[in-house]
Amino acid sequence: MGRFTYEGQTHADLDDRALAHLQMVISNKLRRGEPFYFTWKDDPSVGHGRTAVWVHPACNMVFSYHGSRRPPLNRLWIDALSQLANTPAGLRLVPEPTTTVEMQIDGDGVGQ
């Protein structure tokens, strides 16, 4: 189980595979200078609500992974998440499509 930490205080615990896909989408949006909302369901231990954060180039984010290996990325899932990030409601985690189109990642973490 990985963790997305926002501004050193707010966090979401996520599967490493999901976290890797979110990291790709978030980094691509910020690289293009496109701020957006990111929303997730809170862990039942802190209630059953949800958290929404405004993601922008100046915010502090940390992507912490439980495993040491980078999971393979599914281009279709990245496309689906990217489309959501471009809506007024913003990015939220949706289930991975059953069809997989794996991406090759170069040494800089950029998808090919």
Secondary structure, DSSP 8 states (H G I E B T S, - for coil): -EEEEETTTEEEEE-HHHHHHHHHHHHHHHHTT--EEEEEE--GGG-S-EEEEEE-TTS-EEEE-SSSS---EEHHHHHHHHHHHTSTT-EE-----SS--EE-B-TTS-B-
